[in-house]
Amino acid sequence: MTRASRTDERAEAEPPDLPGFRTWRGVYLFVFGWFVLVVVLLTVFTATFS
């Protein structure tokens, strides 16, 4: 028996069913970017309004 290589496994992975995203990596980067933005804004607002 032979095992499938990792590139074959990636090719068989389902793409996300989200408009504007072709890969899951793009979805993860988008969510992480929003998280970083929210943390930065919370820090700025805390310093500004306290």
C-alpha positions in Angstrom: 0.0 0.0 0.0 1.1 3.5 -0.7 0.1 6.6 1.1 -1.2 9.7 -0.7 1.2 12.6 -0.6 0.3 15.8 1.2 -0.2 17.7 -2.1 -2.8 15.2 -3.1 -4.6 15.6 0.2 -4.6 19.4 -0.2 -6.0 19.1 -3.7 -8.9 17.0 -2.5 -9.8 19.5 0.4 -13.1 21.3 0.0 -12.8 25.0 -0.8 -14.8 27.3 1.5 -18.3 28.1 0.3 -17.8 31.8 1.1 -17.9 34.6 -1.5 -14.6 36.2 -2.1 -12.5 33.4 -0.6 -10.9 30.7 -2.7 -8.9 29.0 0.1 -9.3 28.4 3.8 -6.0 30.1 4.3 -7.6 33.4 3.0 -10.5 32.9 5.5 -8.1 32.4 8.4 -6.0 35.4 7.5 -9.1 37.6 7.1 -10.4 36.5 10.6 -7.0 37.0 12.2 -6.7 40.4 10.6 -10.0 41.5 12.0 -9.0 40.2 15.4 -5.8 42.2 15.4 -7.7 45.3 14.2 -10.3 45.0 17.1 -7.5 44.6 19.7 -5.7 47.6 18.3 -8.9 49.7 18.3 -9.7 48.6 21.9 -6.3 49.6 23.0 -6.6 53.0 21.3 -10.1 53.7 22.6 -9.0 52.7 26.2 -6.1 55.1 26.1 -8.2 57.9 24.6 -11.3 57.7 26.8 -9.8 56.7 30.1 
